[in-house]
Structure formats: C-alpha cells, structure tokens
Amino acid sequence: MKDVISIIFPKQIDNQFKGYKIALYAFYLLTAVTLWRSQHHLFAPDGGAQTIASIPLDTFTAQGSQAVIGVFGLWGLSQLIIGIIYLLVALRYRAMVPLMYVLMIVEYSFRAFYFPVAKSIPTTGIAPGAAINLPFVLFSVIMLIFIVVGHWKNESQIE
C-alpha cells in the first residue's frame, strides 16, 4: 500500500511517467474532453443546461432559469481550471497523472452516487454527463491500475 501511495504522491514531481502508456494517452483524451466541455458550459447561451443536460429551463421562472444558467457557467469555469491543470500535468508534470486519476475518481463518484440522491436536478431526459459518470469512474480506476502495475513492472526491471 505504501508503494501505491508513493506512486500517487511522488516525492519528485517531474515529467516522468512510469505506468503503461495507454493510461497516459487516455489522460490526454480526458484532458481534451474536459477542456471541450468547459468551453460549452462557459459560452453556450444556456450553459448547456437545457440543450445538453435536458433541464427544462422553459418551465422555470426567469430568475430561476438565469440562476441555473449562471451556475452552469460557473461550472464551465471550474472545468476550464481543472482542464488547464490536466493540460499542465500532461505536458510538463506527468508524474502527477496518477493523482489526477484519483481526483477524477472522486469527482465522478460524487457525480454518480451522491448528487443523484442528495441534490438531484429535474431533467426531461438523461443528460450525457449523468450517463457517463459511472463509466468514467470505472475507466479511471482501470487506468489507475494500469499506472500502478506499469510502475511496478518498470521498477522491477530496474532492480
């Protein structure tokens, strides 16, 4: 377990990635998806609330609709910030990729399990974001396993 912790929280943060490359390439893809999603929530007139997430804004009061759109814009900003952090990790600090996968697991686990129960949002259909939460959790766990196993394999070849 101590070894896994040292992989997630490396003593030296550099551009060395010691896991299986598939996990790194997947991280590049997830970074691009995060950056794309952020711009839509930031710049779409409805923040993607109705056009993508199928939240029935037309049934809300004007103030309620504006509040939801504003929150989606803020969410887009948060996604942009984390996307920029992912991009920095992908380009310059690859030793932090395992930690980024842990953060993805936490984020998407909350989206998949906590929010639908504790803070559900009315929709007229299944939002794409809601549909991909659990697959993203599982995918991120698998990629983290690939990193840990690849790291162990690389370390054993050095010894």
PyMOL commands that set and color helices and strands:
alter all, ss='L'
color gray80, all
select helices_A, chain A and resi 2-8+21-43+57-59+62-91+94-118+128-158
alter helices_A, ss='H'
color red, helices_A
deselect
rebuild
show_as cartoon
